[in-house]
């Protein structure tokens, strides 16, 4: 027996696929606009092992001294300052797409973490956080980036 499909839900499904493809396919030339409106300002990958959560965040073009990470309970906040590149005085610029300013991202983890044992490393534009799963009763702390 064939079930009739509701045209309203078919249209909603089509619209969802269209929106997904739009945001997934933002060309690099328009990425600055996406950052300006807050979409994807710091892309992250989240994974976990038996003992820890791992967060990898793409933050190219910043120095590790300009990255701040704060961890508390099941929440990790990452912020960074992207500074202006030095301009060559002998060149005339007709287009600049480099984003300058503050970027940030807060990630909610599936469980609480032990912030006192958290580690952060930054290499080749990628910040990696290793966040051990929590033993009950511990509080948040600032994490130093190496």
Legacy VTK file of the C-alpha trace (Angstrom):
# vtk DataFile Version 3.0
C-alpha trace
ASCII
DATASET POLYDATA
POINTS 146 float
0.000 0.000 0.000
1.361 3.427 -0.970
1.112 6.310 1.481
0.206 9.742 0.181
2.833 12.402 0.753
1.878 15.708 2.237
2.933 18.482 -0.220
3.601 20.872 2.678
6.219 18.552 4.229
7.762 17.857 0.830
8.231 21.607 0.382
9.699 21.992 3.904
12.120 19.141 3.194
13.177 20.762 -0.092
13.728 24.090 1.682
15.867 22.411 4.380
18.068 20.779 1.729
18.385 24.110 -0.088
19.455 25.950 3.099
21.934 23.190 4.008
23.545 23.349 0.571
23.688 27.152 0.714
25.601 27.286 3.997
27.799 24.309 3.153
28.832 25.832 -0.168
29.852 29.356 0.777
32.748 30.191 -1.584
35.953 31.453 -0.001
35.464 34.918 -1.584
32.272 35.362 0.454
33.550 33.723 3.655
34.262 37.168 5.181
30.545 37.917 5.013
29.771 34.656 6.797
32.237 35.639 9.531
30.704 39.104 9.816
27.267 37.618 10.503
28.737 35.045 12.890
28.281 31.926 10.767
31.300 29.658 11.091
33.578 32.243 12.662
35.599 29.478 14.340
34.879 26.070 12.820
35.384 23.209 15.272
35.594 19.429 15.217
34.541 17.606 18.385
35.480 14.047 19.263
35.942 11.949 22.362
37.930 9.045 23.669
37.164 6.976 26.723
38.979 9.494 28.959
38.696 12.890 27.253
36.945 15.211 24.822
39.008 16.630 21.968
38.189 19.986 20.356
40.018 21.101 17.211
39.356 24.688 16.152
40.562 26.340 12.950
41.942 29.783 13.788
44.436 30.649 11.040
46.315 33.919 10.969
46.630 34.534 14.711
49.482 34.061 17.150
48.985 31.781 20.131
49.361 34.787 22.454
46.161 36.219 20.944
44.063 33.109 21.720
42.057 32.776 24.946
40.433 29.561 26.113
38.167 29.261 29.137
36.704 25.989 30.319
34.023 25.377 32.936
31.713 22.401 33.532
30.645 21.232 30.051
31.366 24.518 28.269
34.512 25.665 26.436
34.867 29.238 25.179
37.494 30.139 22.596
38.270 33.688 21.493
41.030 35.174 19.371
42.133 38.520 18.006
42.877 38.620 14.290
45.193 41.557 13.685
45.677 43.558 10.505
48.400 42.322 8.178
51.194 44.794 7.459
50.530 46.669 4.250
53.248 47.347 1.739
53.378 51.130 1.254
54.483 50.873 -2.386
51.366 48.877 -3.343
47.858 50.173 -4.031
45.168 47.866 -2.663
41.958 47.540 -4.665
40.543 44.638 -2.654
41.180 43.307 0.862
39.329 40.298 2.249
41.361 39.620 5.373
39.131 39.598 8.442
40.410 41.769 11.296
38.913 41.737 14.772
37.646 39.448 17.498
36.337 35.957 16.750
34.840 33.634 19.331
33.025 30.355 19.772
31.487 28.567 22.741
31.078 24.812 22.548
28.806 22.734 24.749
30.268 19.283 25.430
28.259 16.121 26.164
29.657 15.970 29.723
31.671 17.975 32.239
35.471 18.198 32.039
38.347 18.486 34.522
39.574 21.983 33.607
42.603 21.670 35.908
44.051 18.967 33.625
43.020 20.488 30.283
45.705 21.089 27.649
45.766 23.373 24.624
48.210 23.416 21.717
48.228 25.625 18.625
50.016 24.591 15.461
49.552 25.427 11.765
46.392 27.448 12.430
44.666 24.698 14.423
43.962 24.915 18.152
43.665 21.501 19.791
42.099 21.154 23.223
42.360 17.926 25.217
39.777 18.020 27.970
39.779 15.111 30.448
36.331 13.982 31.515
35.402 15.274 34.966
35.673 13.688 38.330
32.771 15.310 40.264
33.326 18.512 42.301
35.987 20.403 40.260
35.651 23.992 38.936
36.598 25.866 35.724
39.874 27.589 34.880
41.745 29.533 32.195
43.804 27.264 29.905
47.284 28.335 28.742
47.933 27.804 24.991
51.344 26.315 24.120
LINES 1 147
146 0 1 2 3 4 5 6 7 8 9 10 11 12 13 14 15 16 17 18 19 20 21 22 23 24 25 26 27 28 29 30 31 32 33 34 35 36 37 38 39 40 41 42 43 44 45 46 47 48 49 50 51 52 53 54 55 56 57 58 59 60 61 62 63 64 65 66 67 68 69 70 71 72 73 74 75 76 77 78 79 80 81 82 83 84 85 86 87 88 89 90 91 92 93 94 95 96 97 98 99 100 101 102 103 104 105 106 107 108 109 110 111 112 113 114 115 116 117 118 119 120 121 122 123 124 125 126 127 128 129 130 131 132 133 134 135 136 137 138 139 140 141 142 143 144 145
